[in-house]
Amino acid sequence: MTNLEGRKLNAELLDLTDGKVLKIRANDRVFEIAVDTLSEEDRTFLAEWDAARKGDEAGAADSEYTELIFADDFTADGFGEQWKHYKSGSVVKDGVLMGITPEGSDHPAVDSIRFEGRRDMEVSVKFNFVGTQGERFNIWFDDYNYKDSHAGHICSVSVSPTGGSIADAKTGAFENAIYEKKKSPEGLDADTLKMLETKTSRYPLELDRDEWHTLLVQTKANHVVVFIDGKEVGELESEGVGHLTKSLVSLTTNLVDVHYDDFSVRAAKVAAEE
């Protein structure tokens, strides 16, 4: 963007309030700028962008995922009270959640929220593999009261710069008997391994590091569909996904240098009524 004096600034557009105040991110910091200080070309672009965004919001109102359970844009200092953590060194700084697994930890950093259980869920988050140590992250859907799978795991979506996966954990690799057998000296038998292939769907990706992308995950009954930057990249149909009371959503970060922003969790109200 360019101001009235001709000075240029490369920044990520975050928000526009009442068509007058622009929120941007530059050099990992969040700023607000008065729109009337920008060039005529930029003001025209912002007006068109704002109109398109409002059209998208009107379309979103028709979505079945109408119940907002939780949202965080990380502009506040630190984590809010609803956030819980497990073996996490993650911090909120400069308007983003910086996912950090502590050095030497035996488990990826888990940053999660809990809520009353729902079946059909929608999770959205912006993400950025800002350094070479960011390997992947997961969105986990769990039920913290469910005892027949390890840690109450129900299903997950994994994302890395080169690919990802969707997994039914409830009736797949984290089902208690399978999970314990997998850790045993004899391991899993051929029939179980063949069955587990039906519980996971993998998809290729080519994501640029140091750039922001948007992940959208939707579950409906036994179906999961994954979108990145508005494009469908993968899906899975499996019985465990339809678990009625998913009550925990988490971001798990494998190593460090994965940043997150604009995290939200929604549900289809019909799920709570069934």
Secondary structure, 3 states (H helix, E strand, C coil): CEECCCCECCCEEEEEECCCEEEEEECCEEEEEEHHHECHHHHHHHHHHHHHHHHHHHHHCCCCCCEEEEEECCCCCCCCCCEEEECCCCEEECCEEEECCCCCCCCCEEEEEEEEEECCEEEEEEEEECCCCCCEEEEEEECCCCCCEHHHEEEEEEECCCEEEEEECCCCCCEHHHHHHHHCCCCCCHHHHHHHHCCEEEEECCCCCCCCEEEEEEEECCEEEEEECCEEEEEEECHHHHCCCEEEEEEEEECCCEEEEEEEEEECHHHHHC
